[in-house]
């Protein structure tokens, strides 16, 4: 078992802590910065951001293996892409986790509607980050975000 020593987050709160554990096959890191919505958002950012980094790195590694050549430029490009995609994926996940938590607090219920509303709002916010913003893309991203989040919630609760 791997234990991470607790440290206090920087900031004005004395409740902030960082902890982690490793129990195969689950790896979990717990971040407590004193605010439940920040904790939820940061947790989503870290977990999904890591998946984004791995996704980009594995895709570029596959391309390098396929071409049978690795240059310093290829490695630099892979690191930049992995960082960019990790940040983008983490940002979307952090916004979604915060939105869903906020919906739960506002509505006072924990059901699939929180996921639908959180996903729709996250999709709408993501559409603003696109360089070619249009109202059609706003509607598409809103519907897609809500649908994906709702489907994910239903799949998670099947058991």
N, C-alpha and C positions, 0 to 999 in steps of 0.2 A: 504494500500500500504506500502510495506517495502522498505526503502531506505538504501543503504549502503553508509557510509561516504567515500568520496574520499580520497585516499592516494597515495602518489608517490611511484613508484617502486624504488627499489635500482638500482643503475647504474649511468652512466654518463649523461643520457638523462633527460631533465627537462620536457619532454612531457609525461612521464609514469604516468598513472592513473588507478585506479581500481574503478569500479562503478557497481551497480546492482540495479535491481528492481524486484518486484513481482506483476504481474498482472495475476490473475487466468485466464486461466489454464497455462499460459506461465511463466516460470522462466528463467531469462536471466542474465548472468553476463558479463560485458564488461571489458576486460583487455587491457590497452593501454601501451605498453612498448616502444613506439617510432618507432617501425619498423613494417610495415604492415604484412610482412611474419611471424615475431615472434608472432604478435597478432593473426593471423589466426591459427598458429600451437598451441599456448597456449590455444586458445578458443576450438579447437578440442580436445586437450588433456583433458581439464577440463570437458567438457560436456560428452564425450564418456567414459572417465575414471570413472566418476560417475556412468554411466550405468554398466560398468564392475564390480564395487564394489557392486552395488545392485544385479546384476545377481548372483555373487558368494555367497553373503550373503543369498539371498533367496533360492538358491539351498541347501545350508548347513542347513538353518533353516527348510526347508521341510524335509530333512533327519533326523534332530533331533526330529521333531514332529512325524514323522513316527515311529521312534524307541522308542519314549516316554521316552527318557532319555537325560539329558544334563549334561555334566561334564565340569569342568574347561578346561580340555584338548580339548574338542569339541569346546568350545568358542575360545580358543587360535588358534586352527587350522582354524576356520572360519575367524577370523580376518586376519591371515596371508594369507589365500587364497584370501580373498577379496582385500587385499592390492596388492598382486601380480597380480591378474587379472585386477584390476583397472589400475595399471601401464601399463600392457601389452596392454590392449584395448586403453588406452589413448595415448600410444606411437604410435601405428599404426594410430590412428585418427589424431594425431598431425603431423606425417610425411605426411600422405595423404593430410591434409588441406594445409600444407606448399607447397607440391609438386604441388597441383592443382593451388594454388595462383601463384606460380612461373611460371607455364606453361602459365597462363593467362597473366602475365607480359611479358614473353618472346615472346609469339605469338601475343599479342596485341588484342586478341579476347576472348570472353566469350562464349564458346560453349561446346558441349558434348566431344569434342576431348581433352579438358583440363582434364576432369574427367578420360577419358580412359588412357591418358598418365600418369597422376598422380597416378592412381590406379595400372597401370602396374609397374611403378617405385617403388611404395610402396610395392607391392607384391614381387618384386625382392629383395628389402632390407630386408623384413621380412624373406625370405628364408635363408638369411645369419645368422639369429639369431637362427635357428634351429640347434640343436646339431648334427644332421646327415645330413649335407649339401651334396647334389648331384646336378648335372646339371639338372637331370629330375625334381627335386623339384623346382629348380630355374624357369624352364619353366612353371611348373604347377602353382606356386604362381604368376608369372607374368601374365599369362593368366587369372587366377581367380581374381586377383586384378583389372585388367583392365575391365573384364566383370562385376564384381559387381559394380564398380564405374560408369560404363557407364549405366548399368541398373538403378541404383539409380538416376542418372541424368535424364534419360528419364522419370522415374516415377514422379520425382519432377516437371518436366515441362509439364506433361499431361494436367493440368488445363488450 
